[in-house]
Amino acid sequence: MQSVQELKRRAEEGDLWSFSTTDDQCDNCRFYKALKEGIGYCAHKDLDMVVGATWWCKLWAPLVATGRPGQQQGS
């Protein structure tokens, strides 16, 4: 189980924000796995936590497989 301190450290190191100032946001990042509407999981090894779809962090990377927001092959 992840402690609050561990989650806080990961959020700070990833520069995680609850909003994005551009079109780059969690739900169109290749590490995002949708759980339900507006909520997903960041599978990046340095973040590894539940995130909001419209959030953003410095680890953001574009979808390579399909180029479509929130859609990944095999998901």
HTML snippet that shows the backbone in 3Dmol.js (N, CA, C, O; Angstrom):
<script src="https://3Dmol.org/build/3Dmol-min.js"></script>
<div id="view" style="width:600px;height:400px;position:relative"></div>
<script>
const pdb = `
ATOM      1  N   MET A   1       0.837  -1.182   0.000  1.00  0.00           N
ATOM      2  CA  MET A   1       0.000   0.000   0.000  1.00  0.00           C
ATOM      3  C   MET A   1       0.888   1.254   0.000  1.00  0.00           C
ATOM      4  O   MET A   1       1.910   1.309   0.684  1.00  0.00           O
ATOM      5  N   GLN A   2       0.477   2.245  -0.775  1.00  0.00           N
ATOM      6  CA  GLN A   2       1.240   3.483  -0.873  1.00  0.00           C
ATOM      7  C   GLN A   2       0.857   4.426   0.268  1.00  0.00           C
ATOM      8  O   GLN A   2      -0.326   4.604   0.561  1.00  0.00           O
ATOM      9  N   SER A   3       1.840   5.016   0.895  1.00  0.00           N
ATOM     10  CA  SER A   3       1.565   5.973   1.960  1.00  0.00           C
ATOM     11  C   SER A   3       1.257   7.343   1.359  1.00  0.00           C
ATOM     12  O   SER A   3       1.585   7.613   0.203  1.00  0.00           O
ATOM     13  N   VAL A   4       0.635   8.188   2.142  1.00  0.00           N
ATOM     14  CA  VAL A   4       0.329   9.548   1.707  1.00  0.00           C
ATOM     15  C   VAL A   4       1.623  10.292   1.392  1.00  0.00           C
ATOM     16  O   VAL A   4       1.684  11.059   0.431  1.00  0.00           O
ATOM     17  N   GLN A   5       2.651  10.069   2.196  1.00  0.00           N
ATOM     18  CA  GLN A   5       3.931  10.742   1.971  1.00  0.00           C
ATOM     19  C   GLN A   5       4.539  10.307   0.636  1.00  0.00           C
ATOM     20  O   GLN A   5       5.100  11.130  -0.088  1.00  0.00           O
ATOM     21  N   GLU A   6       4.429   9.021   0.310  1.00  0.00           N
ATOM     22  CA  GLU A   6       4.960   8.510  -0.952  1.00  0.00           C
ATOM     23  C   GLU A   6       4.203   9.107  -2.144  1.00  0.00           C
ATOM     24  O   GLU A   6       4.817   9.512  -3.131  1.00  0.00           O
ATOM     25  N   LEU A   7       2.887   9.161  -2.051  1.00  0.00           N
ATOM     26  CA  LEU A   7       2.082   9.752  -3.128  1.00  0.00           C
ATOM     27  C   LEU A   7       2.399  11.233  -3.294  1.00  0.00           C
ATOM     28  O   LEU A   7       2.505  11.730  -4.415  1.00  0.00           O
ATOM     29  N   LYS A   8       2.547  11.930  -2.182  1.00  0.00           N
ATOM     30  CA  LYS A   8       2.883  13.351  -2.241  1.00  0.00           C
ATOM     31  C   LYS A   8       4.240  13.555  -2.907  1.00  0.00           C
ATOM     32  O   LYS A   8       4.395  14.458  -3.730  1.00  0.00           O
ATOM     33  N   ARG A   9       5.228  12.724  -2.560  1.00  0.00           N
ATOM     34  CA  ARG A   9       6.553  12.830  -3.155  1.00  0.00           C
ATOM     35  C   ARG A   9       6.487  12.608  -4.664  1.00  0.00           C
ATOM     36  O   ARG A   9       7.095  13.355  -5.431  1.00  0.00           O
ATOM     37  N   ARG A  10       5.747  11.581  -5.090  1.00  0.00           N
ATOM     38  CA  ARG A  10       5.618  11.298  -6.525  1.00  0.00           C
ATOM     39  C   ARG A  10       4.937  12.444  -7.263  1.00  0.00           C
ATOM     40  O   ARG A  10       5.360  12.820  -8.356  1.00  0.00           O
ATOM     41  N   ALA A  11       3.880  13.001  -6.669  1.00  0.00           N
ATOM     42  CA  ALA A  11       3.167  14.118  -7.295  1.00  0.00           C
ATOM     43  C   ALA A  11       4.079  15.331  -7.434  1.00  0.00           C
ATOM     44  O   ALA A  11       4.059  16.012  -8.460  1.00  0.00           O
ATOM     45  N   GLU A  12       4.866  15.600  -6.418  1.00  0.00           N
ATOM     46  CA  GLU A  12       5.780  16.746  -6.470  1.00  0.00           C
ATOM     47  C   GLU A  12       6.902  16.518  -7.477  1.00  0.00           C
ATOM     48  O   GLU A  12       7.242  17.426  -8.235  1.00  0.00           O
ATOM     49  N   GLU A  13       7.478  15.328  -7.496  1.00  0.00           N
ATOM     50  CA  GLU A  13       8.568  15.039  -8.436  1.00  0.00           C
ATOM     51  C   GLU A  13       8.084  15.018  -9.884  1.00  0.00           C
ATOM     52  O   GLU A  13       8.834  15.376 -10.793  1.00  0.00           O
ATOM     53  N   GLY A  14       6.845  14.605 -10.102  1.00  0.00           N
ATOM     54  CA  GLY A  14       6.280  14.588 -11.444  1.00  0.00           C
ATOM     55  C   GLY A  14       5.678  15.921 -11.855  1.00  0.00           C
ATOM     56  O   GLY A  14       5.214  16.078 -12.984  1.00  0.00           O
ATOM     57  N   ASP A  15       5.686  16.893 -10.926  1.00  0.00           N
ATOM     58  CA  ASP A  15       5.078  18.207 -11.160  1.00  0.00           C
ATOM     59  C   ASP A  15       3.622  18.037 -11.587  1.00  0.00           C
ATOM     60  O   ASP A  15       3.179  18.640 -12.565  1.00  0.00           O
ATOM     61  N   LEU A  16       2.877  17.207 -10.842  1.00  0.00           N
ATOM     62  CA  LEU A  16       1.487  16.879 -11.146  1.00  0.00           C
ATOM     63  C   LEU A  16       0.560  18.030 -10.771  1.00  0.00           C
ATOM     64  O   LEU A  16       0.637  18.570  -9.667  1.00  0.00           O
ATOM     65  N   TRP A  17      -0.321  18.401 -11.708  1.00  0.00           N
ATOM     66  CA  TRP A  17      -1.283  19.486 -11.504  1.00  0.00           C
ATOM     67  C   TRP A  17      -2.695  18.972 -11.768  1.00  0.00           C
ATOM     68  O   TRP A  17      -2.888  18.051 -12.562  1.00  0.00           O
ATOM     69  N   SER A  18      -3.666  19.561 -11.110  1.00  0.00           N
ATOM     70  CA  SER A  18      -5.066  19.143 -11.270  1.00  0.00           C
ATOM     71  C   SER A  18      -5.733  19.787 -12.481  1.00  0.00           C
ATOM     72  O   SER A  18      -6.954  19.721 -12.625  1.00  0.00           O
ATOM     73  N   PHE A  19      -4.945  20.405 -13.345  1.00  0.00           N
ATOM     74  CA  PHE A  19      -5.442  21.011 -14.585  1.00  0.00           C
ATOM     75  C   PHE A  19      -4.283  21.107 -15.568  1.00  0.00           C
ATOM     76  O   PHE A  19      -3.119  20.974 -15.192  1.00  0.00           O
ATOM     77  N   SER A  20      -4.615  21.336 -16.812  1.00  0.00           N
ATOM     78  CA  SER A  20      -3.604  21.533 -17.842  1.00  0.00           C
ATOM     79  C   SER A  20      -3.842  22.875 -18.509  1.00  0.00           C
ATOM     80  O   SER A  20      -4.986  23.280 -18.712  1.00  0.00           O
ATOM     81  N   THR A  21      -2.771  23.559 -18.847  1.00  0.00           N
ATOM     82  CA  THR A  21      -2.907  24.850 -19.531  1.00  0.00           C
ATOM     83  C   THR A  21      -2.834  24.693 -21.046  1.00  0.00           C
ATOM     84  O   THR A  21      -2.894  25.679 -21.781  1.00  0.00           O
ATOM     85  N   THR A  22      -2.704  23.448 -21.512  1.00  0.00           N
ATOM     86  CA  THR A  22      -2.666  23.160 -22.946  1.00  0.00           C
ATOM     87  C   THR A  22      -3.586  21.978 -23.220  1.00  0.00           C
ATOM     88  O   THR A  22      -4.316  21.537 -22.332  1.00  0.00           O
ATOM     89  N   ASP A  23      -3.554  21.470 -24.435  1.00  0.00           N
ATOM     90  CA  ASP A  23      -4.323  20.271 -24.775  1.00  0.00           C
ATOM     91  C   ASP A  23      -3.648  18.999 -24.273  1.00  0.00           C
ATOM     92  O   ASP A  23      -4.243  17.923 -24.337  1.00  0.00           O
ATOM     93  N   ASP A  24      -2.422  19.103 -23.777  1.00  0.00           N
ATOM     94  CA  ASP A  24      -1.719  17.954 -23.208  1.00  0.00           C
ATOM     95  C   ASP A  24      -2.279  17.703 -21.814  1.00  0.00           C
ATOM     96  O   ASP A  24      -2.092  18.514 -20.907  1.00  0.00           O
ATOM     97  N   GLN A  25      -2.955  16.593 -21.649  1.00  0.00           N
ATOM     98  CA  GLN A  25      -3.500  16.243 -20.340  1.00  0.00           C
ATOM     99  C   GLN A  25      -3.468  14.733 -20.179  1.00  0.00           C
ATOM    100  O   GLN A  25      -3.227  14.003 -21.140  1.00  0.00           O
ATOM    101  N   CYS A  26      -3.708  14.279 -18.982  1.00  0.00           N
ATOM    102  CA  CYS A  26      -3.550  12.850 -18.687  1.00  0.00           C
ATOM    103  C   CYS A  26      -4.313  11.947 -19.646  1.00  0.00           C
ATOM    104  O   CYS A  26      -3.781  10.921 -20.071  1.00  0.00           O
ATOM    105  N   ASP A  27      -5.543  12.298 -19.998  1.00  0.00           N
ATOM    106  CA  ASP A  27      -6.336  11.375 -20.822  1.00  0.00           C
ATOM    107  C   ASP A  27      -5.866  11.267 -22.274  1.00  0.00           C
ATOM    108  O   ASP A  27      -6.402  10.462 -23.035  1.00  0.00           O
ATOM    109  N   ASN A  28      -4.865  12.074 -22.668  1.00  0.00           N
ATOM    110  CA  ASN A  28      -4.267  11.847 -23.985  1.00  0.00           C
ATOM    111  C   ASN A  28      -2.762  11.610 -23.877  1.00  0.00           C
ATOM    112  O   ASN A  28      -1.990  11.927 -24.782  1.00  0.00           O
ATOM    113  N   CYS A  29      -2.381  11.048 -22.747  1.00  0.00           N
ATOM    114  CA  CYS A  29      -1.003  10.637 -22.497  1.00  0.00           C
ATOM    115  C   CYS A  29      -0.903   9.124 -22.670  1.00  0.00           C
ATOM    116  O   CYS A  29      -1.846   8.400 -22.353  1.00  0.00           O
ATOM    117  N   ARG A  30       0.209   8.655 -23.160  1.00  0.00           N
ATOM    118  CA  ARG A  30       0.350   7.215 -23.399  1.00  0.00           C
ATOM    119  C   ARG A  30       0.404   6.388 -22.127  1.00  0.00           C
ATOM    120  O   ARG A  30       0.240   5.170 -22.196  1.00  0.00           O
ATOM    121  N   PHE A  31       0.625   6.992 -20.978  1.00  0.00           N
ATOM    122  CA  PHE A  31       0.683   6.255 -19.718  1.00  0.00           C
ATOM    123  C   PHE A  31      -0.682   6.158 -19.026  1.00  0.00           C
ATOM    124  O   PHE A  31      -0.817   5.463 -18.019  1.00  0.00           O
ATOM    125  N   TYR A  32      -1.684   6.845 -19.557  1.00  0.00           N
ATOM    126  CA  TYR A  32      -3.014   6.904 -18.939  1.00  0.00           C
ATOM    127  C   TYR A  32      -3.841   5.673 -19.276  1.00  0.00           C
ATOM    128  O   TYR A  32      -3.944   5.274 -20.436  1.00  0.00           O
ATOM    129  N   LYS A  33      -4.423   5.086 -18.253  1.00  0.00           N
ATOM    130  CA  LYS A  33      -5.349   3.960 -18.412  1.00  0.00           C
ATOM    131  C   LYS A  33      -6.684   4.381 -17.793  1.00  0.00           C
ATOM    132  O   LYS A  33      -6.771   4.592 -16.583  1.00  0.00           O
ATOM    133  N   ALA A  34      -7.711   4.503 -18.614  1.00  0.00           N
ATOM    134  CA  ALA A  34      -9.020   4.950 -18.129  1.00  0.00           C
ATOM    135  C   ALA A  34      -9.624   3.938 -17.160  1.00  0.00           C
ATOM    136  O   ALA A  34      -9.607   2.736 -17.421  1.00  0.00           O
ATOM    137  N   LEU A  35     -10.151   4.422 -16.051  1.00  0.00           N
ATOM    138  CA  LEU A  35     -10.841   3.582 -15.079  1.00  0.00           C
ATOM    139  C   LEU A  35     -12.348   3.792 -15.169  1.00  0.00           C
ATOM    140  O   LEU A  35     -13.119   2.834 -15.229  1.00  0.00           O
ATOM    141  N   LYS A  36     -12.751   5.047 -15.177  1.00  0.00           N
ATOM    142  CA  LYS A  36     -14.139   5.440 -15.392  1.00  0.00           C
ATOM    143  C   LYS A  36     -14.123   6.891 -15.849  1.00  0.00           C
ATOM    144  O   LYS A  36     -13.062   7.516 -15.869  1.00  0.00           O
ATOM    145  N   GLU A  37     -15.248   7.427 -16.208  1.00  0.00           N
ATOM    146  CA  GLU A  37     -15.289   8.776 -16.778  1.00  0.00           C
ATOM    147  C   GLU A  37     -14.583   9.796 -15.873  1.00  0.00           C
ATOM    148  O   GLU A  37     -14.963  10.001 -14.720  1.00  0.00           O
ATOM    149  N   GLY A  38     -13.557  10.419 -16.426  1.00  0.00           N
ATOM    150  CA  GLY A  38     -12.851  11.478 -15.726  1.00  0.00           C
ATOM    151  C   GLY A  38     -11.767  11.017 -14.767  1.00  0.00           C
ATOM    152  O   GLY A  38     -11.057  11.846 -14.199  1.00  0.00           O
ATOM    153  N   ILE A  39     -11.625   9.713 -14.574  1.00  0.00           N
ATOM    154  CA  ILE A  39     -10.629   9.184 -13.642  1.00  0.00           C
ATOM    155  C   ILE A  39      -9.862   8.059 -14.310  1.00  0.00           C
ATOM    156  O   ILE A  39     -10.444   7.207 -14.982  1.00  0.00           O
ATOM    157  N   GLY A  40      -8.559   8.065 -14.121  1.00  0.00           N
ATOM    158  CA  GLY A  40      -7.738   7.017 -14.701  1.00  0.00           C
ATOM    159  C   GLY A  40      -6.540   6.710 -13.828  1.00  0.00           C
ATOM    160  O   GLY A  40      -6.417   7.196 -12.704  1.00  0.00           O
ATOM    161  N   TYR A  41      -5.674   5.899 -14.371  1.00  0.00           N
ATOM    162  CA  TYR A  41      -4.479   5.471 -13.666  1.00  0.00           C
ATOM    163  C   TYR A  41      -3.264   5.822 -14.498  1.00  0.00           C
ATOM    164  O   TYR A  41      -3.227   5.526 -15.692  1.00  0.00           O
ATOM    165  N   CYS A  42      -2.273   6.447 -13.892  1.00  0.00           N
ATOM    166  CA  CYS A  42      -1.020   6.741 -14.588  1.00  0.00           C
ATOM    167  C   CYS A  42      -0.079   5.565 -14.371  1.00  0.00           C
ATOM    168  O   CYS A  42       0.302   5.263 -13.240  1.00  0.00           O
ATOM    169  N   ALA A  43       0.289   4.912 -15.455  1.00  0.00           N
ATOM    170  CA  ALA A  43       1.150   3.739 -15.389  1.00  0.00           C
ATOM    171  C   ALA A  43       2.641   4.086 -15.519  1.00  0.00           C
ATOM    172  O   ALA A  43       3.475   3.184 -15.592  1.00  0.00           O
ATOM    173  N   HIS A  44       2.979   5.367 -15.548  1.00  0.00           N
ATOM    174  CA  HIS A  44       4.390   5.742 -15.609  1.00  0.00           C
ATOM    175  C   HIS A  44       5.063   5.282 -14.313  1.00  0.00           C
ATOM    176  O   HIS A  44       4.520   5.495 -13.229  1.00  0.00           O
ATOM    177  N   LYS A  45       6.220   4.663 -14.412  1.00  0.00           N
ATOM    178  CA  LYS A  45       6.884   4.089 -13.240  1.00  0.00           C
ATOM    179  C   LYS A  45       7.215   5.127 -12.166  1.00  0.00           C
ATOM    180  O   LYS A  45       7.343   4.773 -10.994  1.00  0.00           O
ATOM    181  N   ASP A  46       7.354   6.395 -12.540  1.00  0.00           N
ATOM    182  CA  ASP A  46       7.674   7.427 -11.561  1.00  0.00           C
ATOM    183  C   ASP A  46       6.443   8.048 -10.909  1.00  0.00           C
ATOM    184  O   ASP A  46       6.567   8.704  -9.874  1.00  0.00           O
ATOM    185  N   LEU A  47       5.263   7.857 -11.486  1.00  0.00           N
ATOM    186  CA  LEU A  47       4.040   8.418 -10.896  1.00  0.00           C
ATOM    187  C   LEU A  47       3.199   7.310 -10.278  1.00  0.00           C
ATOM    188  O   LEU A  47       2.963   7.326  -9.070  1.00  0.00           O
ATOM    189  N   ASP A  48       2.736   6.342 -11.080  1.00  0.00           N
ATOM    190  CA  ASP A  48       2.100   5.137 -10.561  1.00  0.00           C
ATOM    191  C   ASP A  48       0.986   5.425  -9.558  1.00  0.00           C
ATOM    192  O   ASP A  48       1.060   5.011  -8.401  1.00  0.00           O
ATOM    193  N   MET A  49      -0.064   6.150 -10.018  1.00  0.00           N
ATOM    194  CA  MET A  49      -1.183   6.500  -9.127  1.00  0.00           C
ATOM    195  C   MET A  49      -2.432   6.851  -9.927  1.00  0.00           C
ATOM    196  O   MET A  49      -2.383   7.014 -11.146  1.00  0.00           O
ATOM    197  N   VAL A  50      -3.533   6.963  -9.226  1.00  0.00           N
ATOM    198  CA  VAL A  50      -4.790   7.401  -9.819  1.00  0.00           C
ATOM    199  C   VAL A  50      -4.683   8.895 -10.106  1.00  0.00           C
ATOM    200  O   VAL A  50      -4.179   9.663  -9.286  1.00  0.00           O
ATOM    201  N   VAL A  51      -5.172   9.300 -11.303  1.00  0.00           N
ATOM    202  CA  VAL A  51      -5.121  10.705 -11.725  1.00  0.00           C
ATOM    203  C   VAL A  51      -6.444  11.101 -12.374  1.00  0.00           C
ATOM    204  O   VAL A  51      -7.235  10.244 -12.768  1.00  0.00           O
ATOM    205  N   GLY A  52      -6.671  12.387 -12.477  1.00  0.00           N
ATOM    206  CA  GLY A  52      -7.829  12.901 -13.185  1.00  0.00           C
ATOM    207  C   GLY A  52      -7.541  13.012 -14.671  1.00  0.00           C
ATOM    208  O   GLY A  52      -6.401  13.251 -15.069  1.00  0.00           O
ATOM    209  N   ALA A  53      -8.557  12.843 -15.486  1.00  0.00           N
ATOM    210  CA  ALA A  53      -8.394  12.879 -16.942  1.00  0.00           C
ATOM    211  C   ALA A  53      -7.831  14.213 -17.435  1.00  0.00           C
ATOM    212  O   ALA A  53      -7.057  14.236 -18.392  1.00  0.00           O
ATOM    213  N   THR A  54      -8.203  15.302 -16.808  1.00  0.00           N
ATOM    214  CA  THR A  54      -7.774  16.631 -17.269  1.00  0.00           C
ATOM    215  C   THR A  54      -6.522  17.124 -16.556  1.00  0.00           C
ATOM    216  O   THR A  54      -6.119  18.272 -16.746  1.00  0.00           O
ATOM    217  N   TRP A  55      -5.906  16.286 -15.748  1.00  0.00           N
ATOM    218  CA  TRP A  55      -4.671  16.660 -15.058  1.00  0.00           C
ATOM    219  C   TRP A  55      -3.503  16.660 -16.033  1.00  0.00           C
ATOM    220  O   TRP A  55      -3.643  16.246 -17.184  1.00  0.00           O
ATOM    221  N   TRP A  56      -2.352  17.129 -15.565  1.00  0.00           N
ATOM    222  CA  TRP A  56      -1.129  17.167 -16.365  1.00  0.00           C
ATOM    223  C   TRP A  56       0.079  17.003 -15.459  1.00  0.00           C
ATOM    224  O   TRP A  56       0.035  17.396 -14.293  1.00  0.00           O
ATOM    225  N   CYS A  57       1.164  16.426 -15.981  1.00  0.00           N
ATOM    226  CA  CYS A  57       2.451  16.408 -15.279  1.00  0.00           C
ATOM    227  C   CYS A  57       3.575  16.477 -16.302  1.00  0.00           C
ATOM    228  O   CYS A  57       3.350  16.333 -17.503  1.00  0.00           O
ATOM    229  N   LYS A  58       4.784  16.700 -15.809  1.00  0.00           N
ATOM    230  CA  LYS A  58       5.934  16.838 -16.715  1.00  0.00           C
ATOM    231  C   LYS A  58       6.328  15.529 -17.378  1.00  0.00           C
ATOM    232  O   LYS A  58       7.165  15.531 -18.280  1.00  0.00           O
ATOM    233  N   LEU A  59       5.750  14.413 -16.958  1.00  0.00           N
ATOM    234  CA  LEU A  59       6.042  13.110 -17.547  1.00  0.00           C
ATOM    235  C   LEU A  59       5.142  12.812 -18.750  1.00  0.00           C
ATOM    236  O   LEU A  59       5.252  11.749 -19.361  1.00  0.00           O
ATOM    237  N   TRP A  60       4.253  13.751 -19.087  1.00  0.00           N
ATOM    238  CA  TRP A  60       3.301  13.566 -20.181  1.00  0.00           C
ATOM    239  C   TRP A  60       4.033  13.174 -21.467  1.00  0.00           C
ATOM    240  O   TRP A  60       5.074  13.738 -21.802  1.00  0.00           O
ATOM    241  N   ALA A  61       3.467  12.202 -22.172  1.00  0.00           N
ATOM    242  CA  ALA A  61       4.008  11.760 -23.458  1.00  0.00           C
ATOM    243  C   ALA A  61       2.832  11.493 -24.391  1.00  0.00           C
ATOM    244  O   ALA A  61       1.829  10.926 -23.958  1.00  0.00           O
ATOM    245  N   PRO A  62       2.926  11.885 -25.655  1.00  0.00           N
ATOM    246  CA  PRO A  62       1.791  11.705 -26.568  1.00  0.00           C
ATOM    247  C   PRO A  62       1.487  10.237 -26.838  1.00  0.00           C
ATOM    248  O   PRO A  62       2.364   9.376 -26.764  1.00  0.00           O
ATOM    249  N   LEU A  63       0.236   9.977 -27.150  1.00  0.00           N
ATOM    250  CA  LEU A  63      -0.157   8.630 -27.562  1.00  0.00           C
ATOM    251  C   LEU A  63       0.555   8.311 -28.869  1.00  0.00           C
ATOM    252  O   LEU A  63       0.486   9.087 -29.822  1.00  0.00           O
ATOM    253  N   VAL A  64       1.222   7.198 -28.917  1.00  0.00           N
ATOM    254  CA  VAL A  64       1.952   6.803 -30.113  1.00  0.00           C
ATOM    255  C   VAL A  64       1.131   5.819 -30.940  1.00  0.00           C
ATOM    256  O   VAL A  64       1.119   5.892 -32.169  1.00  0.00           O
ATOM    257  N   ALA A  65       0.447   4.902 -30.264  1.00  0.00           N
ATOM    258  CA  ALA A  65      -0.256   3.812 -30.946  1.00  0.00           C
ATOM    259  C   ALA A  65      -1.373   4.303 -31.858  1.00  0.00           C
ATOM    260  O   ALA A  65      -1.456   3.878 -33.010  1.00  0.00           O
ATOM    261  N   THR A  66      -2.235   5.195 -31.362  1.00  0.00           N
ATOM    262  CA  THR A  66      -3.391   5.599 -32.153  1.00  0.00           C
ATOM    263  C   THR A  66      -3.462   7.088 -32.420  1.00  0.00           C
ATOM    264  O   THR A  66      -4.069   7.515 -33.401  1.00  0.00           O
ATOM    265  N   GLY A  67      -2.840   7.892 -31.545  1.00  0.00           N
ATOM    266  CA  GLY A  67      -2.924   9.331 -31.688  1.00  0.00           C
ATOM    267  C   GLY A  67      -4.263   9.894 -31.268  1.00  0.00           C
ATOM    268  O   GLY A  67      -4.492  11.095 -31.413  1.00  0.00           O
ATOM    269  N   ARG A  68      -5.162   9.058 -30.749  1.00  0.00           N
ATOM    270  CA  ARG A  68      -6.480   9.517 -30.321  1.00  0.00           C
ATOM    271  C   ARG A  68      -6.523   9.612 -28.805  1.00  0.00           C
ATOM    272  O   ARG A  68      -6.086   8.684 -28.124  1.00  0.00           O
ATOM    273  N   PRO A  69      -7.043  10.723 -28.250  1.00  0.00           N
ATOM    274  CA  PRO A  69      -7.102  10.885 -26.802  1.00  0.00           C
ATOM    275  C   PRO A  69      -7.829   9.737 -26.120  1.00  0.00           C
ATOM    276  O   PRO A  69      -8.907   9.322 -26.547  1.00  0.00           O
ATOM    277  N   GLY A  70      -7.216   9.225 -25.040  1.00  0.00           N
ATOM    278  CA  GLY A  70      -7.850   8.217 -24.211  1.00  0.00           C
ATOM    279  C   GLY A  70      -7.970   6.841 -24.820  1.00  0.00           C
ATOM    280  O   GLY A  70      -8.565   5.956 -24.205  1.00  0.00           O
ATOM    281  N   GLN A  71      -7.433   6.628 -25.995  1.00  0.00           N
ATOM    282  CA  GLN A  71      -7.557   5.336 -26.664  1.00  0.00           C
ATOM    283  C   GLN A  71      -6.187   4.737 -26.888  1.00  0.00           C
ATOM    284  O   GLN A  71      -5.301   5.407 -27.418  1.00  0.00           O
ATOM    285  N   GLN A  72      -5.996   3.507 -26.501  1.00  0.00           N
ATOM    286  CA  GLN A  72      -4.754   2.820 -26.752  1.00  0.00           C
ATOM    287  C   GLN A  72      -5.070   1.452 -27.302  1.00  0.00           C
ATOM    288  O   GLN A  72      -6.086   0.852 -26.951  1.00  0.00           O
ATOM    289  N   GLN A  73      -4.202   0.954 -28.166  1.00  0.00           N
ATOM    290  CA  GLN A  73      -4.412  -0.376 -28.702  1.00  0.00           C
ATOM    291  C   GLN A  73      -4.310  -1.384 -27.580  1.00  0.00           C
ATOM    292  O   GLN A  73      -3.434  -1.278 -26.722  1.00  0.00           O
ATOM    293  N   GLY A  74      -5.197  -2.358 -27.578  1.00  0.00           N
ATOM    294  CA  GLY A  74      -5.197  -3.393 -26.566  1.00  0.00           C
ATOM    295  C   GLY A  74      -5.877  -2.988 -25.287  1.00  0.00           C
ATOM    296  O   GLY A  74      -5.888  -3.770 -24.336  1.00  0.00           O
ATOM    297  N   SER A  75      -6.451  -1.791 -25.215  1.00  0.00           N
ATOM    298  CA  SER A  75      -7.145  -1.355 -24.002  1.00  0.00           C
ATOM    299  C   SER A  75      -8.611  -1.671 -24.083  1.00  0.00           C
ATOM    300  O   SER A  75      -9.359  -1.376 -23.150  1.00  0.00           O
TER     301      SER A  75
END
`;
const viewer = $3Dmol.createViewer("view");
viewer.addModel(pdb, "pdb");
viewer.setStyle({}, {cartoon: {color: "spectrum"}});
viewer.zoomTo();
viewer.render();
</script>
